[in-house]
Amino acid sequence: MPSLVLSDVQAKLQMRTEKTTVICCSNDRPNIYFTVKEMKYSAKSMLDLEHILKLDGKTQPLPFMVFINKRAESEELAKKEWENLPPDLREKVMWFHARVS
């Protein structure tokens, strides 16, 4: 948080300076990057996503995260991708949303 925001939060939460430790860490993660590709197919088909993920069913997929607006669509996507993977790799593709504990 910027210093002014941090000061405001500390004041509102009545955090005493002498009893508070502030840890600042960088959010620079060189192993995480965004990919933006122009879509060639309809969003509902999810065909463009298959090209980006490169799930060929032969090799273990690299770690990835896909953000989807709707809970049901995230589950649908994962199940669709399972069809392209052998059973031992299917557990590597999962969905995560607010209703998952």
Phi, psi and omega per residue, in radians:
M1 nan 2.514 3.000
P2 -1.053 2.678 -3.067
S3 -0.928 -0.773 -3.126
L4 -1.101 -0.712 3.135
V5 -1.176 -0.773 3.115
L6 -1.040 -0.767 3.113
S7 -1.073 -0.733 3.128
D8 -1.103 -0.792 3.127
V9 -1.086 -0.801 3.137
Q10 -1.058 -0.704 3.129
A11 -1.158 -0.803 -3.116
K12 -1.154 -0.566 3.123
L13 -1.594 0.077 3.126
Q14 0.928 0.806 3.118
M15 -1.487 2.120 -3.135
R16 -1.393 2.248 -3.077
T17 -0.951 -0.735 -3.085
E18 -1.229 -0.271 -3.139
K19 -1.991 0.220 -3.089
T20 -2.094 2.309 3.038
T21 -1.936 2.191 3.118
V22 -1.809 2.157 3.123
I23 -1.954 2.102 3.135
C24 -1.892 2.135 3.114
C25 -2.194 2.598 3.119
S26 -1.273 2.573 3.036
N27 -1.792 0.293 3.102
D28 -1.335 1.978 -3.137
R29 -2.176 1.703 -3.077
P30 -1.127 -0.304 3.130
N31 -1.530 0.021 3.121
I32 -2.081 2.261 3.131
Y33 -2.571 2.782 3.115
F34 -1.659 2.504 3.030
T35 -2.130 2.247 3.089
V36 -2.155 2.149 3.130
K37 -2.258 2.520 3.064
E38 -1.233 2.320 -3.132
M39 -1.348 2.397 3.088
K40 -1.829 -0.387 -3.082
Y41 -2.090 3.014 3.114
S42 -1.164 2.625 3.134
A43 -1.059 -0.657 -3.106
K44 -1.109 -0.531 -3.114
S45 -1.246 -0.467 -3.125
M46 1.055 0.281 -3.135
L47 -1.169 -0.608 3.117
D48 -1.125 -0.642 -3.132
L49 -1.149 -0.672 3.115
E50 -1.035 -0.661 3.123
H51 -1.148 -0.709 -3.121
I52 -1.214 -0.769 -3.084
L53 -1.255 -0.475 3.125
K54 0.938 0.831 3.085
L55 -1.465 1.764 -3.074
D56 -1.697 -0.097 3.126
G57 1.439 -0.068 -3.102
K58 -1.849 -0.634 -3.102
T59 -2.033 2.674 3.114
Q60 -1.168 2.296 -3.119
P61 -1.139 2.578 3.016
L62 -1.221 2.691 3.090
P63 -1.042 2.364 3.112
F64 -2.669 2.822 3.080
M65 -2.429 2.339 3.122
V66 -2.085 2.255 3.099
F67 -1.687 2.231 -3.128
I68 -2.259 2.477 -3.056
N69 -1.215 -0.525 -3.021
K70 -2.057 2.387 -3.109
R71 -0.977 -0.851 -3.092
A72 -1.073 -0.646 3.140
E73 -1.190 -0.579 3.111
S74 -1.149 -0.724 3.100
E75 -1.164 -0.722 3.133
E76 -1.066 -0.756 3.140
L77 -1.079 -0.843 -3.121
A78 -1.038 -0.795 -3.127
K79 -1.133 -0.614 3.104
K80 -1.154 -0.719 3.136
E81 -1.213 -0.512 3.081
W82 -0.998 -0.582 -3.127
E83 -1.076 -0.474 -3.109
N84 -1.586 -0.012 -3.053
L85 -2.070 2.611 3.017
P86 -1.211 2.737 -3.068
P87 -0.910 -0.633 -3.093
D88 -1.265 -0.240 3.105
L89 -1.808 -0.164 -3.069
R90 -1.097 -0.578 -3.134
E91 -1.191 -0.198 3.123
K92 -1.403 -0.251 3.131
V93 -1.977 1.916 -3.092
M94 -2.321 2.826 3.054
W95 -1.835 2.755 3.107
F96 -2.509 2.211 3.073
H97 -2.677 -3.091 -3.012
A98 -1.077 -0.387 -3.132
R99 -1.632 0.104 3.108
V100 -1.724 2.188 -3.139
S101 -1.454 nan nan
